[in-house]
Amino acid sequence: MKSNTLTIIKKEFARFFGDRQLLFTAVIMPGLIIYLVYSLMGSGIQKMVTEGANDVVTLRVENMPASMAPMIKAIDSSMVIVDQPFDDAEIKLLEDKELNLVLLRFPADFDQRIVQHQDSVPKPLPNVEIYYNSTNNAASRVYLMLNTMLNNYGRPFTVNVPQQEGQRFDQASDESIGAMIWSKILPMVIIMMLFSGVMAIAPSAIAGEKERGTIATLLVTPMRRNELALGKIISLSCIALLSGISSFIGIALSLPKMIQQPESMPEGIHTDVPGDIFGFHYGTSDYLVLLLVIFASVLIMASAVSLLSALAKDVKSAGTMVVPFMLVVMVAGLMPMFQNSVSENLAVYLIPFFNSIEVMTAVFAHNLKWMPVIITLAANVAYAGVAVWVLTRMFNSEKIMFSK
């Protein structure tokens, strides 16, 4: 009995360690994927935290109290502090998110009123006002440090309590706040929807043919192998594009519904700005770019999965081989959550999948530029062309096509 058990163990070990693809998938790939995913996410989080840290912020302080001056000056050595009054017009200037400016206002008799409260003299608590723009990374950083310092001061005063109806301390518009949130969430949702559509059909298109034995019939027909490869990728892309179009229509129709229901949204996230189409505040060019990028993304996804499917022995193996690719797409989709702005480096838009995510992020953030769009579309079409060439070479290899 013990001999039979050892025989079975040896047989299974021989099968497992003799299959290099299975060995890589089960042993090497999990650790490699975890390392890559966490490394990329760590780099993204570090970039998000440090972005804007080196930008010089001007802090305008009105009625700087002597008791607070040392602590305010110690917050950030690179911050420029100006002890100067400001008015409502200057507060309005903070709507420009490129302006690295924070306005801090103390009551004129701040220190006196603090002493009066300590002496139990009944008077209203003094209120400190901090005006900033939450979509400006550097200004937000200074605001958070100021707010933390004031809240930890331990003296009787309030911070940013509205003194009149409609008073706002965050000068970022509802539209810009909403755009910032959607730009971090929607690209990931779109890319995963597109990938799920490709995954539903692509693995069985070639690996399924190999498993059923029908690939041999196709290969002996009087057609060139590049025509077969091109036909496979185009047909898969067109079918997957139906999923892309469905995703696009669903997004276009759902966005205004999300925006026009402020009672279901946290305060400050919604916007009532009328839109150009579909009742939302994105224009026709934004939707056109989004649609083109969805098409290009599906094309390169179908190309990549087709290559992996051709390498696989059967549909099950193809599904296993696609897992690392799926994780790469997931990481690319998560990257907008860990960055504060789209990349200005045009070389980034040569990176497949990540370039599509960056363009989608720019569309939703109202930061669309045409050169990144052109580079992204051209690069993805070129990569799909390379995939057709590689798949043609694979169809010419009997070792690959008839592997068991």
N, C-alpha and C positions, 0 to 999 in steps of 0.2 A: 504493500500500500504506500509506504514511504517512497519507494522507488518510482511508483507511478506519479505521485505528487511532484517529485523532483523532475520527472520527465516533462510534465505539463508546464512547470515553472520555466525550465530551460527552453521549451518550445515557444512560450509566450515572450520570453526575453529575446530570443533569436528573432522572432517576428517584429518585436518593437524596435530593437536596436539595429535591425537590418533595414528598416524603413527610415531613410534619412528625413523624409518629409514629416512623418509622424513623430520622429524624435525631436525635430526642430519645433514642431507645433506644440507638443506636450511639455517639453523640458526647457528649451531655450527661449521660446517666444514669450511666455508669461513674464519672466524676469526682465526681458528686454523691453517689452511693452510698458511695464510698470515704470522702469527707469526713464524711458523716453517721455511718457505722459507726465510723470511728476516733475521731470526736469523742465519740460516746456511750460507747465503750469507754474512752477516756481519762478522761472524767468519772467513769465507774464505778470505774476503778482508783484515781483520786485520792481518791474518796470512801472506798474501802476502806482506803487507806493512812492517811488523816487521821481516820477515824472512831475515836473513843475517845482521840484525841491530847490533847484538852482536859480529859478526865476526870482528877480528882485521885486518885492511887493512894497508899494507905498501905503503907509498907514496914516491917514489923516485923523487927528484926534482933536475933538472940540472940548474945551474945558478940562484939560488934563489935570487931575487931582494930584497933589504932591504925594499922597499915600500910595498911588498906583503907578507912578512914573517909573520907579526902579524895576518893578515886575514886568511892565509892558516892554521896556527896553531890553529885558533879558530873554524875551520870548524867542527872538530870532535875530542873530547878529547881522544878517544880510538885509534885514528889513529897514526901509527908510521911513523914519517917523517924522511927521510934520505936525506941529502943534498949531492948528489953524481951524477956524470955524468953517462950516460948509452949509449950503442951503439945499432946498428940494431939487433945484435944477442940477446940482452936482450929484445928488443921489441918483437922479434919472440917468446920468451918464454911465452908471454901472450896468445898464442893460447891454452895453458892449462887452461881450464875454472875453475880448482880447485885452481888456484894460485890467492890469494888475494893481488894483486899488481896493482898499478896505476903509470904510468910514466908521469911526468910533466916537460916539457922543456920550459925554457924562453931563448930568445936571450941574448947573453953575455952582451950587452950594453942596456938592456931593459930600465932601469930608465933614462939613458942619452937620448935615442931616444924619450921617452915620453916627456921629458923636451923640446927637440928640436921641437917637433910637437906643443907643447904649445907656443913656441916662433915663430911659423909659418915658421920653416925651412923645405923646401920641401924634405922629405925623405920617403921611403916606410914604411908603417905601420909595427911595430913589430908584429910577429905572435907567439902566444902561442900554444904549441902542448900538447894534452892530449892523451895518449895511454892507452887503457883499453880493457877488454873483456866484451861485453854486456851480455853474457850468465852467467857471474858470478854475483850473486845478490849483494854481498857486494861491489865489484868493481864498479858496475853500480851505486850504491847509492853514492859512493864517487865521481864518475865522474859527476853525476848530480849536486851535491853540488858545486864542483869546477867550472863547466860550468856556473851555475847560478851566483856564486860569481863574476867570471870574466866578464860576460856579463852585470852585474849590476855595475861594477866598475866606469863606466863613463869616462874612459880615452881612447885616440886614439890608440887602438891596435885590432888585430883580434884574433880569437880563432879557431883552427883546420881548417885553410885554406890550402889545399894541395899546397905544394911548388914545387912538381914535379909529373910527370904522374905516376899514380898507387899508390900514397902514401895513406895509410889507417891508420886511428886512432883507429877504432874498430878492434881488432885482432881476433874476433870470425869469424870462417869460415862461408861461405855462407851456407854450409851444416848444421852446428850446429844451425844457426839462423833459417833456414827453418824448421829443426826438432823441434825446440822450438815452432814455430808458429803452425805447424801441430798438435803437441801434445796437444795444447790447444783447437783446433777447431774440429778435426776429431772424437775424442771419443764421443762428444755430438751428432754429425751428425749420427754416426753409431748406437748409443743406441736408438735414436729417430726413426730411420728407422726400427730397429728391433721391437720396441714397436708398431709402427704403423701396422706392419705386423701381430703381435699377436692380436692387437685390432680388426683387420678386420675379424677375424674368431673365436676367443675364446669365446666372450660373448654369441654368438648364439649357441655354441656347447652344453651347458648344460642349461642355462636359456631359450634358444629357445626351447629346448626339453620340459622343464617344461611348457612353455607358450602354446605349441601346444598339450600338453598332451601325447606325445610319450615317455616321460621318464618312465611312468608307465609300458609300454610294455617292455622296456629294463630291468626294475627292476624285472619283474616276469619271465624272461627267466632263464633257468637253468645254470647260471654262477655266480661265486663268485663276490661279490661287489668290491673286490680289483682288480680283472681282468678288471672289467668295468672301474674303476678309472684309472688303469694303461693304458688301451687302449685309453681312452679319452686323457690323458696327452701326451702319446707318439705320437698319431696321430696328435694332435694339434701342438706338437713340430715339427714333421716332415714337416707338411704343412708350418708352420711359418719359418722353416729352409730354405725353398725355397726362402723366402724373405731375409733371412740372407745370403744365398749364392749369391743371386743377388746383395745385398749390397756389399759383399766382392769382387765380380768380378768388380763391378762398381768402387769401391775404388782402387783396384789394377791397373785397366786400366786408371783411371783418374789421379792418382798421377803423373805419368811421363809426361802426357800432361800439367798439371799445372806447372811442373818444367821446361819443355823444351820450355816454351814460356816466356822468360825473358822480352820481350817487354811489356807484359801485367801485369808484376809484379813490385812492388816498388824495387828500387835498394837495394841489400843486402839480399833479401829474397830468390831468386832463387839459384839453384845450378846446375852445369853441370856435377856432379860426375856420372860416369856410374854406372848402377845398376846391381845386380846379376840376377834378373828376372824382367820382365815387364819394363826394361829400367830405373828402379829407384834404389836408393841407400839403399834399405832394402834387407836383405838376405832372403834365403829360410826359415830359422828358425823363422824369424820375421813374415813372412806371415803364417807359420804353427800355431804359437801361436795365432795370430790374428784370424785365422779361428776357432781354438778350443775354444777360449774365446767367439766368436760370437755364436757358438753352445751351450755352457754352459749358456750363457745369455738368449738365446731364450728358453731354457729348463725351467729355473726358472721363466721367465716371463709367459710362458704358464701355469705353475703350479699355480702361484699366481692368475692369471686371472681366471683360472678354479675354484679355491676355492671361489672367489668373485662371479662368475657366479652361482655357486651352492647355494649360500646364497640368490641370487636375486630371485624375483618373476617372472620377465620377462626380456626380452632383454633390454628394456628401463631402468629398475632399475639396471641392470648389468652395463650398460654404465655409469650411475650416480655413482655407487659404485667404479668404476675403476678410476674415476677422481683423488681422493687423491693419489692413487698408481701411476698414470701418473705423477703427480707433484713431487712425490718422485724421480722417474726416471729422470725427467727433472733437478731437483736440483743436483742429482748425476752427470749428464752429464755436468752441468755447473761448477762443482768444479775445474776441471783442469785450468779454466781461472783465478781462484783466488788463485792458489798455484804455487810456483816456482819450485817445484821438487816433484817427487813421494815419497810416504811415505816409510820410512825404518822400520816402526813398522809392524811386521808380523801379529799382531792381526787385523790390518785394513783389511787384505785380507779374513777375516771371515765374513765381512759385505756384504750381497748380493747387487748386482748392483754396489755399490761403488768399490768393489774389481775388477770387470770387467773393470770399467772405469780406475782404477789405472794401471792395466796391459796394457790396450790399450795405455794409456799415456806413459808408460815406453817403449813400442814398438816404438812408433813414435818419442820419445825423444832419441832413441838409448841408453836406460838405462835398458835394459831387464836383469832380474835375474830370475833364474829358480825356486827358492823356493816360491816366491810369486805366480808364475804361477801354481805350483802344489797345493798350498793351495787354490787358487781361484777355480780351476777346481774341486778339491775334495769337497770343501764346497758347491759349487753350485749343484753338483750331489747329495750330502747328503740332501740339502734342498729340492730338487725335490722329493727325496725318502720320506721325511717327509710329503710333500704335498700329495703324493699318499696315504699315511696312513690316513691323515686327511680327504681327499676326500672320502676314503672308509667308514670311520665312518659317514660321512655326507650322503652317499648313504643309509646307514642303518637306518637313521633317517627319519621316515615318516613325522614328523613335518617340517623338512627342505625341503624334496623333494616334498611335496604336499601342501605347504603353499600357500595361496591365498591372 
